[in-house]
């Protein structure tokens, strides 16, 4: 297989262009921002090395950074632990620069996701099709989250890795990756039925996801004394699981 040149090239220029665009927006739009946005900021967490890095610490980044620095509170149990744990480790290694740590974790995960996507797409679509897939990902309107202090890029990497392993018959390892995805975002659980279709008679090997995912209740039990705080915290953020699953959102949709 040829080197992942397209993936690295597209990653580099797209992330650089988005970074410059974010800094331009910071310089021109922040003075006109909605005053309510300040309620979602905590300068002790989101102001570190200056605008070049701090531009990527907004909104939910506050919660990831607070968990990384200080551990969990009951209300923040809705933010799953793998990403803030990585940010905590890298931030401490960088002398307490947690925003820089979060950006580095997101960028490295995004780079890994670009490389994996190219390899998976190339097997099905050829070189030109793989390049188009990468461009669609790089230029998608919300792709700036892939370098922000958010868990999106890590989750994307784990999803792609789970499918890559499953398609190569390594279902036990794929189950471990699914468990890590579930420790990143709760939506990771939907990988299990999808991968079970690939695994078929060997789907039992995917059960390796369960002990990995059970790490989170143990963490919450130790830190806030409630292993199921993550389920209760969803109500704090006005989220709930519909009995109809993903179809439940259709009935709540509104149209202009």
NORLINGI-V672865 format. One record per backbone hydrogen bond with DSSP energy under -1.0 kcal/mol. NH is the residue of the N-H (numbers start at 1). CO is the residue of the C=O. If there is no record, write none. Layout:
[[NH;CO] [NH;CO]]
This chain:
[[5;3] [8;4] [9;5] [10;6] [11;7] [12;8] [13;9] [14;10] [15;11] [16;12] [17;13] [18;14] [19;15] [20;16] [21;17] [22;18] [23;19] [24;20] [25;21] [26;22] [27;23] [28;24] [29;25] [32;29] [33;30] [37;34] [38;35] [39;36] [40;37] [41;38] [45;42] [46;42] [47;43] [53;50] [54;50] [55;51] [56;53] [57;54] [61;58] [62;59] [64;60] [65;61] [66;62] [67;63] [68;64] [69;65] [70;66] [71;67] [77;74] [79;76] [82;183] [85;81] [86;82] [87;83] [88;84] [89;85] [90;86] [91;87] [92;88] [93;89] [94;90] [95;92] [96;91] [98;96] [101;97] [102;98] [103;99] [104;100] [105;101] [106;102] [107;103] [108;104] [109;105] [110;106] [111;107] [112;108] [113;109] [114;110] [115;111] [116;112] [117;113] [118;114] [119;115] [120;116] [121;117] [122;118] [123;119] [125;121] [126;122] [130;126] [131;127] [132;128] [133;129] [134;130] [135;131] [136;132] [137;133] [138;134] [139;135] [143;140] [145;142] [146;143] [147;144] [149;56] [150;148] [155;151] [156;152] [157;153] [158;154] [159;155] [160;156] [161;157] [162;158] [163;159] [164;160] [165;161] [166;162] [167;163] [169;166] [170;165] [171;169] [174;170] [175;171] [176;172] [177;173] [178;174] [179;175] [180;176] [181;177] [182;178] [183;179] [184;181] [185;181] [188;185] [189;186] [190;187] [191;188] [192;189] [194;190] [195;191] [196;192] [197;193] [199;195] [200;196] [202;199] [203;200] [205;202] [206;203] [207;204] [208;205] [209;206] [210;207] [213;209] [214;210] [215;212] [216;213] [218;214] [219;215] [220;216] [221;217] [222;218] [223;219] [224;220] [225;220] [226;220] [229;226] [232;228] [233;229] [238;235] [239;234] [245;242] [247;244] [248;245] [250;247] [253;250]]
